[in-house]
Amino acid sequence: MKTLKRGLIILISVVFAANISYAQDAPTMFVVHTDNVKFEKIPQYEQAAKSLKDNCVKHDIKGVNWTTISVEDGRYVYVSPIENMADLDKNPMAPLFEKMGEEAAGKLFNDMDQCYDSHNNSIIHYNAELSYTPEGYSTEGKNHREYHFLYYPPKNAKAMKEAMAKVKALFESKGIKNGYSIYHSGFGSPESYYMVSIAGKDDVAIAMGGKENDEIFGDDKGDTFFNVIKLTSKYDQVEGDIRPDLSYTPTKE
């Protein structure tokens, strides 16, 4: 379990959905590690997670890059970009263990392990084709997230993608100012899904943005959105926050 933790903790918002500006050469594949933290253990867990980040900063650990998202139900999600599946064979925490020592570094992860009974890993893919990024749109300063999970059976894969594309086309035709990011499930996910990530300063700002969009859509929204809904087998919505205090990006070489 320590080996798994060391190798994949790098990882983690739903992502799920970091503040990434998707240039043409930006990463589109991410490994996602989720710790299902017990509510009563959250203070202890956050202290350990902060210690991990601080030690990476202190020792200037390279080859490690993660965005942390805390979800309202107690999940802590770590998202890290990877180039391919072969990256999963690497142990990006090896430099930290070398600089801190096995005992001290091991204690960091053991402290986190005491705070949950289960965790899991999966791959997600950013889909630029279906994401909507209007001119001038940015997630800068918007660390709150609203995530919509649209699950669908394999038989509906082609139709689902086409329906999602029509939603984007509707947003474009109406000149909607609020953007959204689309991620698709990958290796390790028990079901196929699209995840829609909406960013805002807080839940009120996201709700207000949605209300403004509805007013602009008018009656044109109904059929387009229903074509997506009728293809789904399950729908979930959760809220979370990007946690810069628990995230880590190394200094440049």
PyMOL commands that set and color helices and strands:
alter all, ss='L'
color gray80, all
select helices_A, chain A and resi 2-11+39-58+85-89+94-100+102-113+154-174+203-229+244-246
alter helices_A, ss='H'
color red, helices_A
select strands_A, chain A and resi 29-37+67-71+75-82+116-126+144-151+181-185+193-200+234-242
alter strands_A, ss='S'
color yellow, strands_A
deselect
rebuild
show_as cartoon
